[in-house]
Amino acid sequence: MRQATTGPSATPAPAVVAHRWPTALVLASAMFLVLFDSLAVATALPRIGAEFHLGPGRLQWVVTLYSLSIGGLLLLGGRLCDLWGRRRLIVVSLALATLGSALAGLATALSPLLLGRVLQGAGAALAIPATLASAATYFPDEPWRSRVFAVVAAAANTAGLAGAIVGGLITSHLGWRWVFLATVPVGLVAMVAARLLLPASRPDPGGRQRLDLAGAVLATGMLLALIFGANRIAESGPDPVALGAVAGSLVLLFLLVRVERRVADPLVRPSLLRSRPLVAGCLAFAAHSAAYAVVVVVGSLYLQEVHGLSPAGAGLVLAPVLLGALVSAAPAGALIRRFGARRVVAVALALCAVTLALVAVNAGGPLILVTAILVAWGLSAGPIYVGLTRVCVGDAPPSDQGTASAVFESTTHVAGAISVAVFLTLLAAGVGYGVVQFVGAVAGGLGVLALLLIMPAGKSGTTPSPAPQRAAAR
């Protein structure tokens, strides 16, 4: 019996946690910590470049390596979550992110700074699926399940908002190093809290499963090549390096499919990819990611070039958009329990599409009108993330919730990178901002269609799947 409890294949124990709010706050803190530097470091780039005498070409790797690490390692992180257990992976992810922050903050040259960013991205890639899977595992019953997903969504949105605002203040008053070092003691405390408060996962009674190393390598390489190629297109246009990376990702995808059909324990189970709620949720999330890129990336350029704002001024205009996403996440759980995730998310995506269409129509209009419409768009974001994670992760089989989380989160990195490349290419070709914003509105509308046509009406996300939860609890 002792040997069976220490195997690498772990299905989480969904026993009711003793301290619900403290446990929820630990999960939210993990999500916040690994995402805080995603935007905060952008405010520190000029100071970093000045200290290390870096031009824009080399300086952009401080951001690019972080995003590549997250996007490339998410599927591996999701599978490790299901095999090793939620609590263990959260603690390991916080350790990696904290070590990366310390290394980046103490760096005396570019190489250790970049290594620190890779470690931060790897920590985030492990923490994100483990946190979402833990929210579903440790809170199997309503209303707590929807509440915790709302809290985690609020933490993710707060991390971006705090990073964009607080990062600039820290850089100005304390120096760029403290953007990284400030999170180190908080990360250490979060590691201890996770170890003490999160229940330990129990092993899968059905036997040991092995990590599909070949699939993990191919999936990681495929995602890295695709995201790198898309980022390269956005920065430099469709040059041979970018097109070669995209072509390489397609080759790796072909090899991945062949390998996954032959292994006993694939990286992603085929049954998971046949799940209509997961497929619909990922397509809807991809549509929302494209709309988000229009608002944040294209919107920043639009505010600077059309309305003459400085980069800081554009950031201040867009800050209420992120704040709106944070505010709207709070009541999302109650709305989902009453009306169902499918209906709530469809309405929110429709609002997303309508507001972006209004921005496109008023592209040359008064700044105050455009800002008000963008704030309305932000109010649509909270219910989308909460509702889709509730269905895609919460209703997945317990032994696959980590993988489902990774598949779901990979969607936003892939769709975001591709959509940014497409939008910036259109702008470079002379297409107006209004047209690009309308393309984003169409993407939101396609997300509504994906939900209504693919997701079964009964999969509303209002209740957990009781049978698998009871089986895991035994």
C-alpha positions as CSV (number, residue, x, y, z in Angstrom):
1,M,0.0,0.0,0.0
2,R,2.8,2.4,0.8
3,Q,4.3,1.9,-2.6
4,A,1.0,2.7,-4.4
5,T,0.7,6.0,-2.6
6,T,4.0,7.4,-3.9
7,G,3.6,6.6,-7.6
8,P,4.0,9.4,-10.1
9,S,0.5,9.2,-11.4
10,A,-1.7,11.3,-9.2
11,T,-5.4,12.1,-9.2
12,P,-6.2,14.9,-6.8
13,A,-8.1,14.2,-3.6
14,P,-11.3,16.3,-3.8
15,A,-12.0,16.2,-0.1
16,V,-13.5,19.4,1.2
17,V,-10.6,21.7,2.3
18,A,-10.5,22.8,5.9
19,H,-10.0,26.5,5.2
20,R,-11.8,27.5,2.1
21,W,-11.1,31.2,1.8
22,P,-7.4,30.8,2.8
23,T,-7.0,28.0,0.2
24,A,-8.7,30.1,-2.4
25,L,-6.4,33.0,-1.6
26,V,-3.3,30.7,-1.9
27,L,-4.4,29.7,-5.4
28,A,-5.1,33.3,-6.4
29,S,-1.7,34.4,-5.0
30,A,0.0,31.7,-7.1
31,M,-1.7,33.0,-10.2
32,F,-0.9,36.6,-9.4
33,L,2.8,36.0,-8.6
34,V,3.6,34.1,-11.8
35,L,1.8,36.7,-14.0
36,F,2.8,40.0,-12.3
37,D,6.0,40.4,-14.2
38,S,4.4,39.7,-17.6
39,L,3.5,43.4,-18.0
40,A,5.6,44.9,-15.2
41,V,8.8,44.2,-16.9
42,A,7.7,46.2,-20.0
43,T,7.9,49.4,-17.9
44,A,11.4,48.6,-16.9
45,L,12.8,47.8,-20.4
46,P,14.2,51.3,-21.1
47,R,16.2,51.2,-17.8
48,I,17.4,47.7,-18.4
49,G,18.5,48.6,-21.9
50,A,20.4,51.7,-20.6
51,E,22.2,49.8,-17.9
52,F,23.3,46.9,-20.1
53,H,23.7,49.0,-23.3
54,L,21.2,47.0,-25.2
55,G,19.5,47.9,-28.4
56,P,15.8,47.1,-29.1
57,G,16.7,44.0,-31.0
58,R,18.4,42.3,-28.0
59,L,16.2,44.0,-25.4
60,Q,13.0,42.4,-26.8
61,W,14.3,39.0,-25.7
62,V,13.6,40.0,-22.1
63,V,9.9,39.8,-22.9
64,T,10.0,37.3,-25.7
65,L,11.8,34.5,-23.8
66,Y,9.2,34.8,-21.0
67,S,6.2,34.5,-23.3
68,L,7.9,31.6,-25.2
69,S,8.6,29.7,-22.0
70,I,4.9,30.0,-20.9
71,G,3.4,29.1,-24.3
72,G,5.9,26.3,-25.0
73,L,5.7,24.5,-21.7
74,L,2.0,24.8,-20.8
75,L,1.1,21.3,-22.2
76,L,4.0,19.7,-20.3
77,G,2.9,21.6,-17.2
78,G,-0.6,20.4,-17.5
79,R,0.4,16.7,-17.9
80,L,2.9,17.0,-15.0
81,C,0.0,18.4,-12.9
82,D,-2.1,15.2,-13.5
83,L,0.8,12.9,-13.0
84,W,2.6,14.5,-10.0
85,G,-0.2,16.2,-8.2
86,R,-1.6,19.7,-7.8
87,R,0.1,20.8,-4.6
88,R,3.5,19.5,-5.5
89,L,3.5,21.3,-8.8
90,I,2.2,24.6,-7.4
91,V,5.1,24.6,-4.8
92,V,7.6,23.7,-7.5
93,S,6.2,26.4,-9.9
94,L,6.4,29.0,-7.2
95,A,10.0,28.0,-6.4
96,L,11.0,28.3,-10.1
97,A,9.3,31.7,-10.5
98,T,10.8,33.0,-7.3
99,L,14.3,31.7,-8.2
100,G,13.9,33.3,-11.7
101,S,12.8,36.6,-10.1
102,A,15.8,36.6,-7.8
103,L,18.2,35.7,-10.6
104,A,16.8,38.5,-12.9
105,G,16.8,41.1,-10.1
106,L,20.4,40.4,-9.2
107,A,21.7,40.0,-12.8
108,T,24.9,41.8,-13.7
109,A,24.8,40.9,-17.3
110,L,22.2,40.0,-20.0
111,S,22.6,36.2,-19.8
112,P,21.6,35.7,-16.2
113,L,18.7,38.1,-16.7
114,L,17.4,36.1,-19.7
115,L,17.9,32.8,-17.7
116,G,15.8,34.3,-14.9
117,R,13.1,35.2,-17.4
118,V,13.0,31.7,-18.7
119,L,12.7,30.3,-15.2
120,Q,9.8,32.8,-14.5
121,G,8.1,31.6,-17.7
122,A,8.6,28.0,-16.8
123,G,7.2,28.6,-13.3
124,A,4.1,30.3,-14.8
125,A,3.6,27.4,-17.3
126,L,3.5,24.9,-14.4
127,A,1.5,27.2,-12.0
128,I,-1.3,28.1,-14.4
129,P,-2.7,24.6,-15.1
130,A,-2.0,23.5,-11.5
131,T,-3.9,26.4,-10.1
132,L,-6.9,26.0,-12.4
133,A,-7.0,22.3,-11.8
134,S,-6.8,22.8,-8.0
135,A,-9.7,25.2,-8.1
136,A,-11.8,22.4,-9.6
137,T,-10.4,19.6,-7.4
138,Y,-10.5,21.2,-4.0
139,F,-13.9,22.8,-4.5
140,P,-16.1,20.2,-6.1
141,D,-19.4,21.7,-5.0
142,E,-21.3,24.9,-5.8
143,P,-21.3,27.8,-4.9
144,W,-17.7,27.5,-3.9
145,R,-16.4,26.2,-7.2
146,S,-17.7,29.2,-9.2
147,R,-16.5,31.5,-6.4
148,V,-13.0,30.2,-6.6
149,F,-12.8,30.4,-10.3
150,A,-13.9,34.0,-10.0
151,V,-11.2,34.7,-7.4
152,V,-8.5,33.1,-9.6
153,A,-9.7,35.1,-12.6
154,A,-9.7,38.3,-10.6
155,A,-6.1,37.5,-9.5
156,A,-5.0,37.0,-13.2
157,N,-6.6,40.3,-14.2
158,T,-5.2,42.1,-11.2
159,A,-1.7,40.8,-12.0
160,G,-1.8,42.5,-15.4
161,L,-3.2,45.7,-14.0
162,A,-0.8,45.9,-11.1
163,G,2.1,45.0,-13.3
164,A,1.3,47.8,-15.8
165,I,0.8,50.4,-13.1
166,V,2.9,49.4,-10.1
167,G,5.8,48.3,-12.3
168,G,6.3,51.8,-13.5
169,L,6.2,53.2,-10.0
170,I,8.7,50.7,-8.8
171,T,11.0,51.3,-11.7
172,S,10.9,55.1,-11.2
173,H,11.4,55.2,-7.4
174,L,13.4,52.0,-6.6
175,G,15.0,50.9,-9.9
176,W,14.2,48.2,-12.4
177,R,15.7,45.4,-10.3
178,W,13.0,45.8,-7.7
179,V,10.3,44.9,-10.3
180,F,11.8,41.4,-9.9
181,L,13.1,41.4,-6.3
182,A,9.8,42.7,-4.8
183,T,8.1,39.4,-5.5
184,V,10.8,37.2,-4.0
185,P,9.7,37.3,-0.3
186,V,6.1,37.1,-1.3
187,G,6.9,34.0,-3.4
188,L,8.6,32.3,-0.5
189,V,5.6,33.0,1.8
190,A,3.3,31.6,-0.9
191,M,5.4,28.4,-1.2
192,V,5.0,27.8,2.6
193,A,1.3,28.6,2.5
194,A,0.7,26.3,-0.4
195,R,2.6,23.5,1.4
196,L,0.6,24.0,4.6
197,L,-2.9,24.7,3.3
198,L,-3.3,22.8,0.0
199,P,-4.4,19.1,0.4
200,A,-2.0,16.5,-0.9
201,S,-3.0,14.7,-4.1
202,R,-3.7,11.0,-3.9
203,P,-2.3,8.5,-6.5
204,D,-4.3,7.1,-9.3
205,P,-5.6,3.7,-8.0
206,G,-5.8,2.5,-11.6
207,G,-2.0,2.2,-11.8
208,R,1.1,4.1,-12.8
209,Q,1.2,6.3,-15.9
210,R,4.3,7.5,-17.5
211,L,5.1,10.9,-18.9
212,D,5.1,10.8,-22.7
213,L,8.6,12.3,-23.2
214,A,8.5,12.2,-27.0
215,G,5.1,13.9,-27.0
216,A,6.2,16.5,-24.5
217,V,9.3,17.4,-26.6
218,L,7.3,17.6,-29.8
219,A,4.5,19.6,-28.3
220,T,6.9,22.0,-26.6
221,G,8.9,22.5,-29.8
222,M,5.7,22.9,-31.9
223,L,4.3,25.6,-29.6
224,L,7.7,27.4,-29.3
225,A,8.1,27.5,-33.0
226,L,4.6,28.6,-33.7
227,I,4.6,31.4,-31.1
228,F,8.1,32.5,-32.1
229,G,7.1,32.6,-35.7
230,A,4.0,34.6,-35.0
231,N,5.9,37.1,-32.8
232,R,8.6,37.4,-35.5
233,I,6.0,38.2,-38.1
234,A,4.5,40.9,-35.8
235,E,7.9,42.5,-35.3
236,S,9.7,42.1,-38.6
237,G,7.1,40.9,-41.1
238,P,6.9,37.5,-42.8
239,D,10.6,37.1,-43.3
240,P,12.3,33.7,-44.0
241,V,13.0,33.1,-40.3
242,A,9.4,33.7,-39.3
243,L,8.0,31.6,-42.1
244,G,10.5,28.8,-41.4
245,A,9.5,28.7,-37.7
246,V,5.8,28.5,-38.7
247,A,6.6,25.7,-41.2
248,G,8.6,23.9,-38.6
249,S,5.7,24.1,-36.1
250,L,3.5,22.4,-38.7
251,V,6.0,19.6,-39.2
252,L,6.3,19.1,-35.5
253,L,2.5,19.0,-35.2
254,F,2.3,16.3,-37.8
255,L,5.0,14.3,-36.0
256,L,3.2,14.9,-32.6
257,V,-0.1,13.4,-34.0
258,R,1.7,10.3,-35.3
259,V,3.5,9.8,-32.0
260,E,0.4,10.4,-29.8
261,R,-1.6,7.7,-31.7
262,R,0.9,5.0,-30.8
263,V,1.8,5.7,-27.2
264,A,0.0,4.1,-24.3
265,D,-0.2,7.3,-22.2
266,P,-0.3,10.2,-24.6
267,L,0.4,13.7,-23.5
268,V,-3.2,14.7,-24.2
269,R,-5.8,11.9,-24.2
270,P,-7.8,11.7,-27.5
271,S,-11.0,11.6,-25.5
272,L,-10.2,15.0,-24.1
273,L,-9.8,16.5,-27.5
274,R,-13.1,15.0,-28.5
275,S,-14.9,16.8,-25.6
276,R,-17.4,19.3,-27.2
277,P,-17.4,21.6,-24.2
278,L,-13.6,21.8,-24.2
279,V,-13.4,22.4,-28.0
280,A,-16.1,25.0,-27.9
281,G,-14.5,26.7,-24.9
282,C,-11.1,26.8,-26.5
283,L,-12.5,28.2,-29.8
284,A,-14.4,30.9,-27.8
285,F,-11.3,31.7,-25.8
286,A,-9.3,32.0,-29.0
287,A,-11.9,34.5,-30.3
288,H,-11.7,36.5,-27.1
289,S,-7.9,36.5,-27.2
290,A,-8.0,38.0,-30.7
291,A,-10.4,40.6,-29.5
292,Y,-8.1,41.3,-26.5
293,A,-5.2,41.8,-28.9
294,V,-7.2,44.4,-30.8
295,V,-8.0,46.3,-27.6
296,V,-4.6,46.2,-25.9
297,V,-2.0,45.9,-28.7
298,V,-3.7,47.6,-31.6
299,G,-5.6,49.9,-29.2
300,S,-2.3,51.2,-27.8
301,L,-1.0,52.1,-31.3
302,Y,-4.4,53.6,-32.2
303,L,-4.5,55.9,-29.2
304,Q,-0.9,57.1,-29.8
305,E,-1.2,57.6,-33.6
306,V,-4.8,58.8,-34.0
307,H,-5.3,60.6,-30.7
308,G,-1.7,61.7,-30.2
309,L,-1.3,60.2,-26.7
310,S,2.1,59.2,-25.3
311,P,2.7,55.6,-24.5
312,A,2.1,56.4,-20.8
313,G,-1.1,58.2,-21.7
314,A,-2.3,55.2,-23.8
315,G,-1.6,53.0,-20.8
316,L,-3.7,55.1,-18.6
317,V,-6.7,55.0,-21.0
318,L,-6.4,51.2,-21.3
319,A,-6.1,50.7,-17.5
320,P,-9.9,51.0,-16.9
321,V,-10.3,48.2,-19.5
322,L,-8.3,45.8,-17.3
323,L,-10.1,47.2,-14.2
324,G,-13.5,46.5,-15.9
325,A,-12.4,42.8,-16.4
326,L,-11.5,42.7,-12.7
327,V,-14.8,44.2,-11.6
328,S,-16.9,42.0,-13.8
329,A,-15.2,38.8,-12.6
330,A,-16.7,39.3,-9.1
331,P,-20.4,38.6,-10.0
332,A,-19.6,36.1,-12.7
333,G,-19.9,33.1,-10.4
334,A,-23.4,34.0,-9.3
335,L,-24.5,34.6,-12.9
336,I,-23.1,31.3,-14.0
337,R,-24.9,29.4,-11.2
338,R,-28.2,31.0,-12.2
339,F,-28.1,31.1,-16.0
340,G,-25.3,28.6,-16.9
341,A,-21.8,29.3,-18.3
342,R,-22.8,28.7,-21.9
343,R,-25.5,31.5,-21.8
344,V,-23.4,33.9,-19.7
345,V,-20.3,33.6,-21.9
346,A,-22.3,33.9,-25.1
347,V,-23.8,37.1,-23.9
348,A,-20.4,38.5,-22.8
349,L,-18.8,37.6,-26.1
350,A,-21.7,39.3,-27.9
351,L,-21.0,42.4,-25.8
352,C,-17.4,42.1,-26.7
353,A,-18.2,42.0,-30.4
354,V,-20.7,44.8,-30.3
355,T,-18.4,47.2,-28.3
356,L,-15.5,46.5,-30.7
357,A,-17.8,47.2,-33.7
358,L,-18.7,50.5,-32.0
359,V,-15.0,51.3,-31.5
360,A,-14.5,50.6,-35.2
361,V,-17.4,52.8,-36.3
362,N,-16.1,55.6,-34.0
363,A,-12.4,55.1,-34.8
364,G,-12.0,58.8,-35.5
365,G,-14.4,60.0,-32.9
366,P,-13.9,61.9,-29.6
367,L,-11.4,60.2,-27.2
368,I,-13.9,60.2,-24.3
369,L,-16.5,58.3,-26.4
370,V,-13.9,55.7,-27.5
371,T,-12.7,55.3,-23.9
372,A,-16.2,54.7,-22.6
373,I,-16.8,52.0,-25.2
374,L,-13.5,50.3,-24.3
375,V,-14.5,50.3,-20.6
376,A,-17.7,48.6,-21.6
377,W,-15.6,46.0,-23.5
378,G,-13.6,45.4,-20.4
379,L,-16.8,44.6,-18.5
380,S,-17.3,41.6,-20.9
381,A,-14.0,40.0,-20.1
382,G,-14.5,38.8,-16.5
383,P,-17.5,36.5,-17.2
384,I,-15.8,35.0,-20.3
385,Y,-12.7,33.8,-18.4
386,V,-14.6,32.6,-15.3
387,G,-17.3,30.8,-17.4
388,L,-15.0,29.1,-19.8
389,T,-12.6,27.9,-17.1
390,R,-15.6,26.6,-15.1
391,V,-16.7,24.5,-18.1
392,C,-13.4,23.5,-19.7
393,V,-11.5,22.7,-16.5
394,G,-14.2,22.2,-13.9
395,D,-16.2,19.6,-15.9
396,A,-13.2,17.7,-17.2
397,P,-12.4,14.3,-15.7
398,P,-10.4,14.7,-12.5
399,S,-7.4,12.9,-13.8
400,D,-7.3,15.2,-16.8
401,Q,-8.0,18.6,-15.3
402,G,-4.4,19.7,-15.4
403,T,-4.1,18.8,-19.1
404,A,-7.5,20.4,-19.8
405,S,-6.2,23.6,-18.1
406,A,-3.1,23.5,-20.2
407,V,-5.0,23.0,-23.5
408,F,-7.3,25.8,-22.6
409,E,-4.6,28.2,-21.6
410,S,-2.4,27.3,-24.6
411,T,-5.3,28.7,-26.7
412,T,-4.8,32.2,-25.6
413,H,-1.0,32.2,-26.2
414,V,-1.3,30.7,-29.6
415,A,-4.4,32.7,-30.7
416,G,-2.9,35.9,-29.2
417,A,0.4,35.5,-31.0
418,I,-1.2,34.7,-34.3
419,S,-3.8,37.5,-34.1
420,V,-1.2,40.1,-33.2
421,A,0.8,39.0,-36.2
422,V,-2.2,39.3,-38.5
423,F,-3.4,42.6,-37.1
424,L,0.1,44.3,-37.3
425,T,0.6,42.9,-40.8
426,L,-2.7,44.4,-41.8
427,L,-1.7,47.8,-40.4
428,A,1.7,47.6,-42.1
429,A,-0.2,47.0,-45.4
430,G,-2.1,50.2,-45.0
431,V,-5.4,48.9,-43.6
432,G,-7.0,51.4,-41.3
433,Y,-7.5,51.0,-37.6
434,G,-11.3,50.9,-38.0
435,V,-11.1,47.8,-40.3
436,V,-8.7,46.0,-37.9
437,Q,-11.0,46.7,-35.0
438,F,-14.0,45.4,-37.0
439,V,-12.0,42.2,-37.7
440,G,-11.7,41.8,-33.9
441,A,-15.4,42.3,-33.6
442,V,-16.0,39.6,-36.1
443,A,-13.7,37.3,-34.1
444,G,-15.9,37.9,-31.0
445,G,-19.0,37.0,-33.0
446,L,-17.4,33.8,-34.2
447,G,-16.8,32.9,-30.6
448,V,-20.5,33.2,-29.9
449,L,-21.2,30.9,-32.8
450,A,-18.7,28.3,-31.5
451,L,-20.4,28.2,-28.1
452,L,-24.0,28.0,-29.5
453,L,-23.2,25.4,-32.2
454,I,-20.6,23.2,-30.5
455,M,-21.1,23.3,-26.8
456,P,-24.1,21.1,-25.6
457,A,-26.8,23.1,-24.0
458,G,-26.7,20.8,-21.0
459,K,-23.1,21.6,-20.3
460,S,-23.9,24.9,-18.6
461,G,-21.2,24.7,-15.9
462,T,-23.7,25.1,-13.1
463,T,-22.9,21.8,-11.4
464,P,-19.8,19.6,-11.1
465,S,-19.6,16.2,-12.5
466,P,-20.5,14.1,-9.4
467,A,-19.6,10.6,-10.5
468,P,-15.9,11.3,-11.3
469,Q,-15.6,13.4,-8.2
470,R,-16.9,10.6,-6.0
471,A,-14.7,8.1,-7.8
472,A,-11.6,10.2,-7.1
473,A,-12.6,10.7,-3.5
474,R,-12.7,7.0,-2.7
